[in-house]
Amino acid sequence: MYVKRGVLSPMGWFTLRYIFWAPFLFIFFYFDTFSPFVVINQLQTDLDVFLVKLWISCYTIPLTMIGPDLFFDHGLHLTIVHECNGMAAFFLFFAAVLSYPTPGSPKIVYIIVGYFLILFANTVRLVGITYYVIDHPEDFALLHEVIGRYAIATIPLILFYFFSKHSPHRRRTDQLVIQ
């Protein structure tokens, strides 16, 4: 139950804070049309494009990459756009960590580590899809829309699970202390 004696339980407070933080982060950093800090989203997309280009340039494959566009020899054309940069997954994780009732320093560590783990996982996802569609271009929709999205969506859940299990909890002040 979320309400105890007229006061929200810790899970209720977490839910309220999460409902605030998740839309706040998306509004201010993610949406191109009205985000004041959309440049951060663009920088993240540019970083993903750079990492994919760096990874792909190490191997000889039938692919040409010009900016965020990937041109395959068999005719498939892909573009890495803002929705591909992993920021949505990071913002969901970030909002959950900010909402969790724990002191600030573990939050900072987990947010930084979470960012780099999500960045790495997203780069692996983009490169994996790229390599697979070289031989199987007909499977792009399945890889991108189903497997890739669910895979990148589980990373923040796993990270938040470890964060919630290993971070110190704030002491509840509404409980009766018996000495």
Secondary structure, DSSP 8 states (H G I E B T S, - for coil): --EETTEE-HHHHHHHHHHHHHHHHHHHHT-TTT-TTHHHHHHHHHHHHHHHHHHHHTS--SEEEETTEEEETTS-EEE--GGGSSHHHHHHHHHHHHHSSS-HHHHHHHHHHHHHHHHHHHHHHHHHHHHHHHH-GGGHHIIIIIIIHHHHHHHHHHHHHHHHHHS-----SSS----
